[in-house]
Amino acid sequence: MRGKLGPALLCLILCAAAGAQAQEARPSRLLSSDNLMQVSPHVWVIKGSPNIGIVVGKRATLVVDNGLGTKNGKIASDIALRLSPKGQKLYLTTTHYHAEHATGDGGFPPGTILIRPRVQQTELEAEGQKLIDIFRSRSEEDRSLLEDYRYQHPDILFDSAYALDLGDVRVRLSWFGPAHTKGDELVMVEPDSVLISGDVVQNKTGPYFYCSECTPRAWLAVMDKISPLNPKIVVPDHSPPGDGSLVTSEKEFLTELLTRIVALKKEGKSVEEASRLLTPEIEAKYPGWSSLGRIPDAVARTYAEDGK
């Protein structure tokens, strides 16, 4: 029997995860052109927290994510316009609604066309302010960057897929279901074969299940839809770009995680026992991976989904 996490359990999980994250040392949130790198003929990345994708075509340019607050949005849009032919049309999209990805709208020039999955926009409207409040409490820099944020209402909302023609570049925007959040968007750039993967495919980084429907099983279902894309290059949001093997690694990790959780549940282990056994096991099997402290969260969500 499958079901959603209860409100009390979900709140406990999210608050604990947010608190753990707050303890981690963070680089500056401020984007810089000094961190600009080209990963393919049409795709550039501003390395930061998070990474910002820029896809430049002959007729239009797409920016993927816009940073924390208006100042970062202005930096991202200025860099995108410098990379683009003069007078180029500018598009903007966001991989998910979290504040460091989606509060830079106000820094983009008038006429920028904002595109989002409908599910993501609904999630932003319901939960966005809560995330902004969390970020404001984390550091003086975050609070300052969010002082003048303002959301732009999307010009285009789509349900599961949207094709964008930038001239000599076609981009597929896709929503495959909940993974990190309900509204995760995947951006596939053709003909470069570059996947801008948000938080869904990372580089040796453990998954963060943020929404009530976000579970190892749900994330794996999304990975099943990503795999046929066969990207040559993957650009995650919070870890370094890599080749297409990042998709395979992410899927293998989630498969191993879910398989072991289900097996421990069948053995009659409690959530606490399974978490205590599985955490060191996964850490030993995946050396060099970061953010593996959320294994207990994955266990709790899978047990809840399958019925305790």
Sequence and secondary structure as in RCSB ss.txt:
>XXXX:A:sequence
MRGKLGPALLCLILCAAAGAQAQEARPSRLLSSDNLMQVSPHVWVIKGSPNIGIVVGKRATLVVDNGLGTKNGKI
ASDIALRLSPKGQKLYLTTTHYHAEHATGDGGFPPGTILIRPRVQQTELEAEGQKLIDIFRSRSEEDRSLLEDYR
YQHPDILFDSAYALDLGDVRVRLSWFGPAHTKGDELVMVEPDSVLISGDVVQNKTGPYFYCSECTPRAWLAVMDK
ISPLNPKIVVPDHSPPGDGSLVTSEKEFLTELLTRIVALKKEGKSVEEASRLLTPEIEAKYPGWSSLGRIPDAVA
RTYAEDGK
>XXXX:A:secstr
      HHHHHHHHHHHHHHHHHS        GGGEEE SSSEEEE SSS EEEEE SSEEEEE   SHHHHHHH
HHHHHHHHS TT EEEEE SS  HHHHS GGGS TT EEEEEHHHHHHHHHHHHHHHHHHHTT HHHHHHTTT  
    SEEESSEEEEE SS EEEEE    SSSTT  EEEEETTTEEEEETTS SSB     STT  HHHHHHHHHH
HGGG  SEEEESSS  EETHHHHHHHHHHHHHHHHHHHHHHTT  HHHHHHHHHHHHHHHSTT B  TTHHHHHH
HHHHHH  
